[in-house]
Amino acid sequence: MRYLLLLLLSLTPLGAFAQDRATLIADSVAVQSGSVLIASGHVEVFFKGQHLIATAITYDRTSDLLTIAGPIRIDDGKGSLFLADQAQMKADLTEGILISARVVLNQQLQLAAATVVRSEGGNLTAMRQVAASSCTICKGSTTPLWEIRAREVVHDAVKQQIYFSHATLRFYGLPVLYLPVLRVPDPTLKRATGFLIPRLRSTSGLGTGLKMPYFIALGDSRDLLLTPYITTRADSTLELRYRQAFATGTIELDGSVTHDDLGPANPRGFLAVTGAFNLPRDYKLRFHGITVTDRAYLLDYGLSDDDRLESRVELSRVRRDLYFSAQLVGLQSLREGESNLTLPSVISDLTIHRRFEPAILGGEGEFQVQTYSAYRASTATTDSNGDGIADGRDLGRITLRGSWQRNWTLSSGIAVSALGDVTVDYYSIAQDPAYSGRPSRATGTAGVELRWPWVKANAAGVSHMITPILQLVAAPQPNGRIPNEDSTLVEFDESNLFSLDRFPGSDAFEGGTRANLGLSYMRYDPKGWTLGVTAGRVVRLTDPAQFSLASGLAGQKSDWLLAWGVQDAAGLSLTNRVLVDDDLSLTKAELRFDLSRPTFGLAGGYQYLLADPTEDRPNPISELVLDARYDLSRNWTARLTNRYDLLDHHAAQAGLQLEFSNECVNFNLSLSRRYTTSTNVKPSTDFGLSVALLGFGGGAAAGTAKVCRR
């Protein structure tokens, strides 16, 4: 018969048990000599969030001690679990000695010990002859994937630290590293000062080196990461990262300093700062700044592939009918043959955009005020680099723009829209003989659009919609009094097929009378997949000669645009966009695909661009990009990346990664090759290796646990 007792027995206050109403459940309970309580047979004790399971316990009121017979299981209610064969403990279960015990911390790290001694109210646990691991050990096996064996281990629950004495790291039972002393954070600690996972890196340019990151916790809201990087070529690098969180935002500082013989001078390095803050009245402040000592440094050390560095400070606010943005941008070019003296190195931009409902005209109106300036460090008024721009041209602009649109639906189902805009620009141009002075410009565009959607649905819920679209647009012809600073790259795709102006900026506007023609089709299936197709072109009365051949918009008739995309519920996404002329010659093509399955993933695409000197592209581009993932087993994953130049018949970049991950270890092996070459950058091969032992410092399982075969 099972007995349940609230240990408030009149014969004794039974120490700590009686003070907090401990609950005892057992098959048999007896009291001897008035001061000894004996419970046996499936004993359970609940006390202060702790749970004890044992075969038998004996409580002596005189010594206030529990003698416990195993097998014993004690859950302290704070994330630690104790398993033992026998134990003698204080009545509150916080102090005592356990024999032939195992300690499980946060359900991750297991420590098996000959003896376990708990003291200082359970905050200190000392263990002798210890084997520690977070790996699953299958029945019939005594050897985990990895373990740390130590003469003595002390776990300080207050400091959340584990101290090993005379520790040996073993893989599959073989010793690989001996450490006289070792300190690691316990699994409950998220932030602690100490070394992080080292990474072995070998490159053809730098040789073999080791990165040993050291994390410094400066408080709950600040930390510093220092990473020394030493290579066999005697090169030395110190990387740093400083982070701080505030009540309204965050800031991060990254950088490195290097001494090597690869660059034009020493020391080499870079510095970057990034921040984001929420200000009163819904304003947001965002900033990012970066500078580097030379053109090749970021590529040499695998930090970034960017060849133009952008620094930006932006203050913005977005509300339902109002958008405000003020930006200051700095540019630093790392491209071969480009001079930072002749590029617009400092750009400022202010935009106020308001939406409203006109009381008389109805519909929706918008009003925008924008200021823009571009500064070049050069003071020359000539064009020494042949890009068609005076080397020292400085430009400023104020733009006022108003737009309006109103929609009607006719009884036949045809949707009619009237739309238009008016723009006034004021310029100030210096150090450019061709455009100097303070020119101004007033332009306007008007248009009417007709859409006739045809919709059909069947009994299964599949719907189809075909929409013919006709848009007629009239605008004045552009003149050559204004230079084009912000609209040199023009895209023609399904998103702007029916736009009044396809130039992305304000310096250029699309002039002339034209018709934007198109047809769209959408199929929606409630089972989870959709298909969308758009086709169309632009037809003009006259050719304004504003666009290059590679844009697809040149001539009296533009190229044919065909774009389509498909998505399904199983993880497939496919989009394709092509521009072809009347002879079906390809101008631009883009294909993107993404396929995700439980055991593999495939993403990538193809891109073709016609040669266009006006877009700084003297040769056509035809590239294939591939990113593949395949799960070789439950724990092994392989990844392949490749960018291949189909015209030059060689890879631009290639990479291979193998990763093993389970409940106790993460192993990552990577190999990559960059084929880029210039006077500043040489082709290089990069090899990386890192091994992480999980279970320490919040290192939760990253992969699938081992499956034990019966």
N, C-alpha and C positions, 0 to 999 in steps of 0.2 A: 504494500500500500504506500502511495506517495504522500509525503507530508509537506505542507507549505506553512512556514512559520514566519511571522513578523517578529524579529528578535528584540522584542520589548518585554522579555520574560521578567516576571516579578522577582525571580531568584537572583538576578544580576543585571546591571546596566550594560554588561558585555562590551565595555570599552567603546570603540568607535562605531561598532555595529548599532548599538542601541541609540546613539546620538543621532543617527541619520536614517533610522528605520531600514536596515538591511533586510533583504528577503532571501530566505533559505528554502530550497526545494530539495528533497532527498527521499529515498525509499525508506530509510530508517533514521530516526533521530533519538538520541539518548543523552541524559545528563548524569554525570558521575561526580560524587563527592561535592556536589553543590557548586563547583567552579569549572568543570570540564564538560564541554558539549562535544558529542561525537555524532557525525552524520556520515552515512555510507550509502552506496548504491545510487549511481546517477545523480551526483550532487551538483546543484547549481546555486550560485550566490549572485544577487544583484545588489550593487552598492555604489552610489555616487556615479552612475553612468558606467561602472565597470561590470563585467560579466565573467564569472569564474565557473568553469566546468571541470569536475574531477571525479575520481572514483570514491574517495573518502576524504574528510577533513576532520581534524581535531582542534578545538579551540580551548586554550587554557587561559581563563580570566586572570590568573595570578601573573603570568608573564605577558599577557595580551598578544600571544603568538598563535598563528595557525600552522599546523603541520598537515601538509597536503600530499595525498597519494595519487599518483598518475594512472593513466595519462591525463595531463593537466592542460587546460586552455584558459588563458586570461586575456580578455579584451579590455584595454584600459580606457576605451571610449574616446581616445585622443589620436587614434591612427596607428597605435602599436599593438601587436599581438604577440603573446608569449606562450610557447608550447614547451612542456617539460615532462620528465618522468617523475620527479618528486620535488618538493619545495618546502621551505619554512619561511613564513612571511608574517609581517605585522597584520593586525586584524583589518586595517584599511587597505591592504593589498598593494601599498605603494613602496614598501621596503622589504628586503629579504633576499634569500638566496634560492636559486633554482638550479637543479642538477640535470645535466644532459639536456640542454634546452635549445630552443630555436626562437629567435626574435624576428618578427616580420614588421618592417616599417612602411607605413602608408601603402600597404598591399603591393610593394614593389621590391624592396631590398630584404633579403633573408640573411640572417647571421646565425650560424650553428655554432654552439660553444659547449665546452665541457661544463663550465659553471657560469652562471649569470647572477650578478649581485646588483640589486636596485637599492639606491640610497637617496638622501636629500628629497624625501617626499615623492620619489619616482622620477625626479628630474635627471638623475645621473644613473646610467646603467653601465657597469663594468663587466667585461666578458674575457674569459681566458680560453686559449687554444681555439681560435675562431676560424671559420671558413665563411666568407661573405660572397653573395652573388645575387643577381636578379634574374637569372636564367631558370627556365623550367627544367626540372630533373625528372626524367621518366622512371617509371617503376622498373626495378632491376638494374638501374644505372646509378652510379655514385659520382660521376664526373660531369659537371656542367660545362657549357661552352667556355665560360671564363669564371674565375673566382679569385678572390684575394684571401690568402691565408696569413694569419697574424698571430703572434704570441699573445697579444693583449689588444682589446678594442674597448674604447670608452665612448659612449653616446651621451652627449650633453643635450637634453631636450630643450633647455632654455636658449642656449646659443645655436641650436639646430646644427650641430657639428658632430662628425664622427672622427675619432682619433685612432689611427692604427699604429702599433709598435712592432717593429721587425716584420714588415709586410712583404709578401711575395705575390706578384701577379702571375697567374697561370692560365694558359689556354689549353683546353682538353687535357688538363692535368700536368702539362709541361711548364716548368717555371721559365718565365721570359724576362722578369724584371724584379730586382730586390730594392726595397726602400726601407731604410732604418726607421723613419717616421713618415707618416702620411696623414694629411688632414683633408677631409672631403665634406661638403654639405650633405645633410640628410635629405631624404626625398621631399620633405615638407618645405624646404627653404627655396624660395624663388630667386633671391638675389643675395650674393655673398662675394666678398673679395677673394680672389684666387685665380689660378690658371684655368683656362677653358681648353677645349679640345684642340690639340696641335694639328697642323696640316703640313704634310710634306708636298713640296711643289718643285718640279723640275722643268726647265725650259731650255730651248736651244740657245737662247741669248744670255740667260742668267746662270745657267748651270743648275745644280741641285741645291735646294734650300729648305729651311724649316721655319714655319711661322708658329710662334708660341704666344697666343693672346693671353693677356693678364687683365682681368676685370677688377675694377675698383669701385665698390659701392660707396658713394659719397653721401648717402642718405636715401630716404624714401623717394625723392624726386630727382636725384642727380646720380650720374655714374660716368665713369671714364674707362675706356678700353684702350690699352697700349699693346701693340703687337710688334715685337722685334722680328725682323726677317733677315736671316743670315744665309748667304749662299756660298758654294764652294769656290766661286770666283773672287772671294773676299769682298763682295759687295755687301753693304749693310743698309737696312731700311728700318725706320721706326714709323709705324702707322698709329694713328690716334683717332678716337671717336669719343666726343663728349656729348652727352644728352642731358637735358633738363626739362622737366615738366612744371608748368605753372598752372595757376587756377584757370587761366583762360587760353592756354595754348602750350606749344612745345617748341624747343629749339635744338638743333643738332649741328655739331661742328665735326667735320671730317678732314683729314689731311695726312700727309706723310712727308718725310724728308729722307733723301737717299744720297749715299756716296757710292758712285760707280764710275766706270770709264766708258759708258755707252753714250752719254750725252755730250753736248758741246761744252758744258761747264759743270762744276760742282759747287754747292750741293744742288740736287734736283728735287722736285717735289710738286705737290699741289695742295690747295686749301679750298674747302667748300663749306658753306654754311646754309642751313635750311631751317625755316621757321614758319609756324602757322599760329595765328591768334584770333580769337573772337573778341571783337571790340563792342562797346555799347552801341545801341540803336541798330543792331543787325549788321554792323560793318565787320568785314573780315580783312585781316592783314596777312599776306602770304609773301615770302621772300626766299630766294635761292641765289646764292652767289658762288662762283667758282673761278679760280685762276690756276694756271700751271706754268712751270718754268720754261718748258720747251715743247715742241710739237709732238714728239714721240713718247713722252713719259707715260701717259695714260695707257697706250698700247703696249709698251715694253713691260709694264707691270700688271697687265690684264685688268685694269681698273675700269676702262670704258672704251667703246668704239666710236664715240662722238668725235667728229672732226670740226665742229663749230660749237663753242661753249657759250651758253646763254646764261646771263645773270639777270634776275628780274625781281623787282619789288612792286607789289600790287596791293592797292586798297580798293575794296569792292563792297557793294551792297546790292542784293537782289530782293525785290519785292514783287508783288503780283503785277503791278503796272509800271514799275520803275527799275531800271538797271543803271548802276553807276560803277565805273572802273577808272582808276588812275594808275598808270604803269610807268616804270622807268626800267629800261632794258639795256644791258651792256652785252656786246658780242666780241668774242675772241676766236679768230679762225686758226685752226691747226692744219688746214689744207695746204698741200704743196703748191707753191706758185701764187698764193693769195697773200696780200699785204694788209695788215690791220690798219695801216695808215689810210688806205683808200676805201675801206669798207665802212659803212655806217656803224661806228663802234658804240655810240650812245643814242638811244631812241626813247622818246617820251610819247605817251599816248593817254589822252583823257576822253572818256566817252560817257555821255549822259543820254539814256534812251528811255523815252516815256511813251506809254500806250494809253489811248483814250478813245472815247466814243463821241464823234462829232454830233452836235445837237441838230444841225440842219441837214447834213448829208446822210447821216446814219452810218451804219457799218462800223468799221474799226480804223482808227487813225494812229499814226506813230510819228513822234518828233525826236530827232537826234541831234545832239551837239557833239562835235568831235574836234580835238586838237591833236596835231601830230608834228613831231620834229625829228630830224635825223642829222647827226653831227659826225663829220669825218675829221680825223686828226690832221690830215694833210692840208696844207694851205695852197697847193698848186692849183692853177686854173686850167691846166692842160690834161689830156688823157694819155698818160704814159703807158698804161697796161692794155689799151685797146678794147676796153669793155663798153665803150660808148658813153661813159660817164666821166665828167671832169673829176680828177683825183680828189679835189678838196671841196666838192659841192656840199653845202649845208642847206637844208630845206626845212621850212616850217609851213603848216597848213591849219586853217580853221574851216570846218565844214558844218553847214547847217542843212539838215535834210528832213523833209516831211513826206509821209506816204499815207495812202488811203486805199481801202478795199471794202467793197460791199458785195454781198452774195444774194442771189435770188434763185428760186426753184420754180420752173414753169410747170404747167399742168401736164406736159408730156414727160416730165421727169428730167428734163435737161437742166443742169445747174449752170447759171450764168454769173460771172464775176466781172465787176469793173474795178480796175486797179490803176494806180499811178503814183508817181513820186516827183518831187522837185528838190533839187540840190543846188546850193550856192557854196563855192569854194573861194577862199582867200589865201594866197601864197606869198611867202617871202623866200627868195632864192638868192644865195650868195656864192661867190667863187665858181661860177659857171657862166662863161660868156654866152653860151647858146640860150640860156633860160634866165639870166639874172634879172632882178627887179621884183616887183610885187604884182604879178598878174592875178586876175580873178576870173571866175567862170560861173555861169548859171546854166543849168541843164534841167531837162524834165523828160519823163517817160510816161506814156499812157498805154493802157492795154485793156483788152477784153478777152475773157476766157470762157469757153463752153466745154462742159463735161456732160456726157450722156451715159451714166452707168446702167448696164444690163445685168440683172441679178437672177440667178436660178439656184434652187435648192431641191434636193431629193428627199425621200422618206428617211434615209439613213443619216440625215443631217449634214451631208456634204454640200457646200455652197460654192458657186462660181460667180465671179463678177468680172465683166469685160467693160472697160471704160475707154471710148475714143475721146481724145482731148485735142482741142484747137485753141491756140492762143495767138492773138494778133497784137503786135507791139509796135509802137512808133516812138522814135527818139531822134534828136538832131544828130547830124554827123559830127564826130569828134574833130577837134583841131589840134595842131601840134605845138600849142603855146605852153603846155604843161608837161613836165617830165614825169615819167612813170617810176616811182620808187617802190610801191607796195603791191603791185599787181602784175609782176613779171611771170609768175607761174599760174597758169589757168587750167583747171580741171573741167572736163565735160563728162558728166555722168547723169544717172537717173535722178539725183537729188536736185540738180539745177537745170534740167531740161526745160522746165517751165518757169524759169526765173526771168525777171525783167533785166537783170544785169548779171553776167557770169564772171565778171572780174571780182577777185576776192577782196580788193582794197578800194580806195577812194580816188587814187590818182588817175586811173583810167576808168572809163565807162563805155558800155556797149552801145554804139550808136546805130542809126539806120532803122528802116522799116522792115519788119520780118514776121514770119509765122513760125511758131513753135508747134510742131505736129507730133502726136504720139498716141500710143495705144498701150493700155496696161491690162493685165489679166491676173486675177488672184483666185486660187483654189484653197479652200479651207476644209479640212477633214477633222471632225471631232475626236477621231482616234489619235490625233496628235501631230499630224504633219501638214505642212503648208507649201504651196508653190506660188511664186510670184514672178511675172515676166513684164518687162517694160521695153518698148521699142519706139524709136522716133528720130527726128532730125530737125534742123533749123534751115528755113528757106528765106533768103533776103531778096529785096528788090535790087540792091546793088551791093557790091563787095566793099566793105569799109576798110579792108586791109589792116585789121587790128590784130589778127591772130596768126600764130605760126602754124605750119603744117602739122607739127606733132601734137598740137592741142586738139585736133579734130574739128575745129570750128572755122578753119580758113576757107575762103572762097565764098561765092554767092550761095552755095549749098554746103552745109556741113557734112561731115561723115555720118553714116548711119550708126546709131547707138542701139546696142542690144544688151540688155542686162537681165539676168534671171537668178533666182535663188530658191533653194529647197531646204526644208528642215523637217526632221521627224522626231517622234517621241523617244527613239532609241539612241539618240546622241549623234545623229548625222546632220551636218550643216555644210552646204555647198553653195557658193556664189560665183558668178562669172559675169564679166563685163568686157565687151569688145567694141572698138571703133573701126569701121571699115569704110572705104570710099566706094564710089559707084562701080569700080572695077573689082571690088571685093579684096583689094589690097589692105593688109593689116596696118593700122596706125598705132593703136594701143590695144593691149589685152591684159586682163588680170583674172586669175582663177585662184580662189581660196577654198580650202576644204578643212573640215574638222570632224573626225570620227572618234567617238569615245565609247569604249566597251569595257566591261569589268576586267578583262585580262589584257587589253591592249588599247592604244590610242594612236591616232595618226592625224597630223596637222601639217599644213604647208600651203604651197601655192606656186603659181607661175606668173611671171610678169614680163611683158614685152613693151618697150618704149622706142619710138622712132628717134633717130638722131635729130638733135635740135640745138644749134649753137646759141640761140637766144635763151635757152634754158640751161646753158653751160653743160651741154651733153653732146660732144662732137661725134660720138659713136653710139649706135643703137645699143640697147640693153635687152638681153634675153636671159633671164635667170630662173632657176628652179630652186625652191626652198622646201626642205623636208624636216620634220620633227616627229620622231616616232618613239613610242614606248611599248614595251612588251614585257609582261610578267612571265619570266622563265619558270618560276615556281611560286609557292606561297610567300617566300621571303626574298627571292632574287628578282630584280627588275633591271632591264637593259634599256638605255635611251640612246638614240642616234639623231644627230643634227647634221645638216649639210646644206650648203648654198653653192650651187653649181652654175657656172657661166657657160651657157650653151653655144655662144658665139666663139669664145676663146677655147672651148673644150677643156676646161680645168675647173677644179673646185676653188671657190673663194674662201670658204671656211668649212671645216668638218670637225665633228666631235663625237666621242663615244663615252658613255658613262655606265658603270655597273654599280648597283647598290644592293647590299644585303641588309635587311632590317627585320628584327624580331623584337621580342619583349625585353631583351637585355643588351643588345648591341646594334649599332648602326655602322656599316662599313661602306665607304664611298671611294670608288676608283674612277678617275676621269682622264681622258686623253683628248686633246684638241689641237687643231692645226690651223693657223692663219696664213693664207697665201698672199696677202696684200704686200706690195712692195713699192717703195718710192725712195727718194733720197733721204727721207727721215725715218722710214719704217722698213724693216726687213722681215721676210717670212719667219715664223717661229712656231715651235711645237711646245705645248704646255701639258705637263703630266702632274696630276694631283692625287693625293691619298690622304684620307682621314679615317680614324676609327674612334667611335664614341661608345663608351660603356654607359648604358642607361641604368637608371635607378638612383642616381645621385642628383641632389639639387633640383628636384622637380623634373628630372629627365624621364618623362613618362614614355611608355611604349610607343614606338613609331611604326611598328610593323605587326605582322601576324605572329602570334605565339607558336612555339613548336608543337607539332601534333605528335603525341605519344602513341606508338603502334602497339597494340596488344598482342 
